[in-house]
């Protein structure tokens, strides 16, 4: 089963406060003599991104229905816990990238903050699978 980011949630993170980092994919071994040995940790180097969204408790979608984006985001996080999903690529809106939420047990999970009125600021960290792209229909 493939999971896609819900269409009623923002399709691109806010431009401010977003970070893109590549994971350190090397292991260094000290040797008794000579220089240290370096090797790759894994063949799949997961990148890590921090994204920020503004969610509304009363969002009008394209069909004119009122949607609670905040509740939808919490439900989506719960459903996808530990699973990967397709997210619209912020750098190329013509494709999706495969991501998964960083585990909340890593101290860097999701941060949900009341913003203004019925708006919430959500900061989340995701891991991006390398070379996992899919064209948007």
N, C-alpha and C positions, 0 to 999 in steps of 0.2 A: 504494500500500500504506500502510495506517495502522498506526502502531506505538503500543502502549499500555504503560504502566508495568507490570511484572510483578506479579501478585497475591501472589507469595511474598516480595516486598519490602515494607517498611513503607508503608502507604497514606497516611501523614501524617507530615511531619517533626516532630522534637521541638520543643516550644514554646520552649525556651530557645535563645538564640544565633541566632535567625533574623532576617534583615533583609529589608526590602522597600524598593526604591528605584526611582524613576522615572528614566529616562534623560533627559539634557538634550537636548531636541529642537530647539534653536534655534541659528542661526548669526548672529553679529553682524558687520556690516561698518561700518568707520569711513568716514565721508564727509568730503570736503574742507571742507564747510560744514554747519553744523546738526547735529542729533542723529544718532547711529548708526542704521543700518537693521537691523532684526531680521526674520528670516524663519524659517519651519519648515525643518528639515533634511530630514525625510521625512514622509510621511503616516502611517506606522506607527511609533509610538513604543514601542519595546521596553522593558518594565520588567525590572529585574534583581533576583533574589532569591537569598539565601544560605540554604541549608537544611542541617540537621544530622540525621543518622540514626545509630542504633545497629544494627549488623548482627551476626548470629550465624553462626558456622561450622557450628552444628548446630541449625537451626531446624525445629521440627515444624509442618508446614502443616496446613490443615484436613482433608486426606485422610490425615493420620497419617504422611506421608513425611518423612524428614529431608532438609532442603535447606541447602546452603551459601550463605547470603545474600551473603556477601562475594564469593564467586566469581561468583554470579549478577549482582551489581552490576557487577563488572569486565567481564563478558561483555556486559551490556546497554550499558555505556558505549562499548565497542568497536564494537558493532553500530550504535549510534545516532550515532556521531561525525559531526557536521555535519548530522544530520537532526533534525527536530522529532518530538515524541511527545506523546501525551495522558497527563496526570498528574492524579490525583484532586485537585480544588481544596481546599487546606487551609482556605479560608474558607467553602466551601459544599460539603459532601460529596455533594450531589445532582448535581454536575456535574464535568466534566473541564476542564482548561485546557491549551492547547497551549504547550509549552515546548521548549527545546533546551539542551543543556549548553553552558556557556561554553567556548570553545576553551582547551585547556591552554597554548597559546602566548601567551595574554594574561596570564600570571603569576598568574592567579586561578582556575586550574582546580580540580581535586578534591584534597582533602587526606584521606589515609587514615592513621589512627593506631590502633595496638593499644591497646585500652581496658582490658579485664580478662578474663583467661581466654581464652575463644574469642570474645569480643566485640570489635568494631572500631567506632571512631567515624569517621564519614564526613561531611566538610563539602564541599558542592558548590555551585557557582553555576550558575543557569539564567537564561536570558532568556525572558520571557513574552510571547507574541504578544498584541497588543491585540485585544479583541473576538473572540477565538477560544475559544468555549465549546461544550461538548457535554454533553447530559444523560446521566447514568448510567442504565444499564438495570436 
